Amino acid sequence: MFAASLAGKPDTGGPLRLTGTTVTFGAPLSSCAPGDPSTLSLSPDGRLKRTGPAGAEVVTYSRVSS
């Protein structure tokens, strides 16, 4: 598991900018590494997109109904 903080107050309707992550839990903890700062933005279709530094993988999250 990882934790990150807001890098600053977000603009109205703008993306959330996050600090680099810290590792809070892992098994084994030594197999986990902190992450780079990233940005979260909401797509028009409701998906959440996380982008990092240039060249980093873009991750898209979708809501799943239970």
C-alpha positions as CSV (number, residue, x, y, z in Angstrom):
1,M,0.0,0.0,0.0
2,F,1.1,3.5,-0.7
3,A,0.2,7.0,0.7
4,A,0.5,10.4,-1.0
5,S,-0.5,13.9,-0.1
6,L,-1.9,16.7,-2.1
7,A,0.9,18.8,-3.6
8,G,-1.2,21.9,-3.2
9,K,-4.7,23.2,-3.2
10,P,-6.4,22.1,-6.4
11,D,-8.0,24.6,-8.9
12,T,-11.7,24.5,-9.3
13,G,-12.4,21.6,-11.8
14,G,-8.7,21.1,-12.2
15,P,-6.6,17.9,-11.7
16,L,-5.3,16.8,-8.3
17,R,-1.5,16.9,-8.1
18,L,-0.1,14.4,-5.6
19,T,3.3,14.3,-4.0
20,G,5.5,11.2,-4.4
21,T,4.2,8.2,-2.6
22,T,5.6,6.5,0.5
23,V,5.2,2.8,1.2
24,T,2.9,2.1,4.1
25,F,2.6,-1.7,3.9
26,G,4.1,-4.5,1.8
27,A,4.9,-8.1,2.0
28,P,7.9,-8.1,2.2
29,L,8.2,-4.3,2.7
30,S,11.7,-4.4,1.0
31,S,10.0,-5.5,-2.3
32,C,8.1,-2.1,-2.5
33,A,9.5,1.2,-3.6
34,P,8.2,4.8,-3.3
35,G,6.5,6.3,-6.4
36,D,6.9,9.5,-8.3
37,P,4.6,12.5,-8.0
38,S,1.5,12.1,-10.1
39,T,-1.7,13.8,-11.3
40,L,-5.3,12.6,-11.0
41,S,-7.9,13.8,-13.4
42,L,-11.5,12.9,-14.1
43,S,-12.3,11.9,-17.7
44,P,-15.6,12.9,-19.3
45,D,-16.8,9.3,-19.1
46,G,-16.3,9.2,-15.3
47,R,-13.0,7.3,-15.2
48,L,-10.1,8.5,-13.1
49,K,-6.8,8.8,-14.8
50,R,-3.4,8.9,-13.0
51,T,-0.4,10.2,-14.9
52,G,3.2,10.5,-13.7
53,P,6.4,11.9,-15.1
54,A,7.1,11.8,-18.9
55,G,7.4,8.2,-20.1
56,A,5.6,6.7,-17.1
57,E,2.6,4.4,-17.5
58,V,-0.8,6.1,-17.5
59,V,-3.2,4.2,-15.2
60,T,-7.0,4.5,-15.7
61,Y,-9.4,3.5,-12.9
62,S,-13.1,2.6,-13.6
63,R,-15.9,2.3,-11.1
64,V,-17.1,-1.2,-10.6
65,S,-20.6,-1.9,-9.3
66,S,-20.9,-4.4,-6.5
